Amino acid sequence: MNRYLRDKEGQLKAHLDSDEKLIWTGTPKHGIVFKSTDVFMIPFSLMWGGFAIFWEVMAINAGAPFFFMLWGIPFVLVGLYLIVGRFYFDSERRRKTTYGFTKDRLIIKSGVFKQSLVTINIKTMSNITLNEAGDGSGTIILGPEQGTAGMFRGTGWPGAGSAAVPALEMIPEARTVYKQLTDIMERAAP
């Protein structure tokens, strides 16, 4: 078992103040997951990747100048990432993500290549939203979404969701966690 799953609390304890105690910890669903954005992303990735591969094959078979053969390589790489790579990147990002909250703040530790830590003061949180799936898992969005920023959340494209509001993505028993969080928010309200 990897170290991220072995000790969820241990991942966050080092970031707690001496008087803080974790009320809840969790991780998002692991593995490759298809999302609603894939209705758009899968056809787009197949068109992009298909055209890029077609371009590259035609340039090579036609004996095009070396520059034209090189020109297509980045587009082929992006196409391959869009078709399959983004699913593995997203899976790895979620595998290395840990969530938790205390009575004062919410903590999100994540990152594929380097770990980052997001902390949100529970007293300043407002307008949280629960998006629940049929199996009870879901995503808790930790603030109001601006425009289409949340649409690219979890597409697997690095940085695509960076403008999105932080969220507890694909957690089990999302309604229970949502209730715990809203209860803490009510108690913390002035």
N, C-alpha and C positions, 0 to 999 in steps of 0.2 A: 504494500500500500504506500502511496507517495506521502511525503511529509505534509503536504497541504491538506490532505484529508485526515491524516492521523490525529492532528491536534488543532481543531479550529480555534479554540480559545487561546492556545499557545501562540497562534499567529498574531493575535491582537493584544495579549497581555503586556507585551513590551511597550505598547503605545498608550497604556492607561496611566492615569495619575495614581498616586499612592492611595487615595481615598475612593477610587472608582472601582465598581464591580460590574462585570458583564451580566446583563439580564438575558440576552439572547445572542447566539452566534449561529451562523449558517453559511452555506455555500450554494451557488447556483447549480442547476442541473448540469451534469457532465455528459460528455460525448457530443456527437454530431447531431444538431437539431435543425430542423427546417422551420422557418419563421414566415410570418405573413408577408414580409418584404421579399421573400423568395419568389413570390408570384411575378414580381417585376424583375428581380435580379437574375433568376435562372435563364429566362429567354434572352435578356440583355447580354449575359455572360456568354451564352452559346453563339449569339450573333457576333459579338466582339471577337471572341476567340476563334470562331469559324472563319471570319473574314481575315483575321490576322494570320492564321495558319495558311489559308488559301493564298494570300499575298506572298508570304514567305516561300511557299512551294513554287508558285508561279515565277517569282524572281529567280530562284535557284535553277528551275528547269529551263527558263528562257535565256539563261546565261547573262542576266542583267549585271550591270556594273556592281562592283563590290559594295559600294555605298548603299545601293538599294537592298542588297541582301542584309547588310547590317541594320538598315533603317527598320526593317520589320521585326527584328529580334525583341526589342522592348515591348512592342505591341503583343507579340506572341506570349511573352512572359506575363504581362498583365492579364491577358486572356486566360492563361492557365491558372493564374491566381484566382481570378473571378469564378472560373468554372469549378475548381476543386480546392484550391489553397485557402480561400477565405473560410471554408467550413472547418478546416484544421486549426487555423489561427483563432477563430472564435471559440472552438472547443478548448484550446490551450489557455486562452484568456480566462474563460470561466473556470477551468480547473485550478488556476492560480489565483482565484478570487475568494476572499473571505469577508463576510459581513458580520457586524455586531452592533449592539447598542447598550448603553448604560442609561441611568436616569437623566443624564445631562447631554449626551451626544451620541451620534450615530457614526460608525467607522466603516469605511470600505477600503480594504487593502487588495490591490490588484496589479496586474502588469505581466506581460509575457517576457520581455527582455530585461526590464528593470521594474522593481516594485514601486508603486506609488501609493500614497495614503491620503484618503479624503476623509475629513471629519466635518460633521455638520452639527451645530448647536441645535438641540431639539427645541429650545425656546424660540428660535427664529424660524423654525420650519412651519410652512403653511401649505394648504392645498395639496395634500398628498392623495394619490390616486391608486386604487387597487384594480389591476387587470387580472382576473382570475380565469384559469382554464378549467375544463370539466373535471380533471383529476384532483383539483384542490391546489395545484401549484399555481404560481402566478408571479407577477411583477408589481412591485410597489414603487411608483414614481414619486420622488421626493420633492415635488414642487411643480409649479405650472410650466407646461411645455410651451415654448415659443415657436410659432410657425411650424415648419416641417423638420425641426432639429431632431425630434424623437423618432421620426420615420426611419432614420438610418441607424438607430440604436441596434447594436448586435448584428449588423450586416456582415461583420468580419473584415471590413475594409479598415485598415489602421487609420485612426483619427476621424473616421466618418461620424462617429457618435460623440465626438469631443464637445460639441456645442449642446448636446442633449443634457437635460437635467439628470443628476445622479439618480440611480435606481437600484433597488434590490431585485435583480433579475432572476427569473425562473427559480424561485425558492419553493420548497415544499411547504404545505400548510400555510399558504400566503394569507388567508383570511385571519388565522390565529395570530400571526406576526403583525398584521395590519392593526388588529384590535389592541394588541400589547402596545404598539407604537402610538396609536391615537390616545390610549389611556394615559401614557406617560406625557404626551403633548398637552393633554387637558390638565394634568396635575402641575405641569411646569408653566402653564399660562399665567400671566400676571393677574 
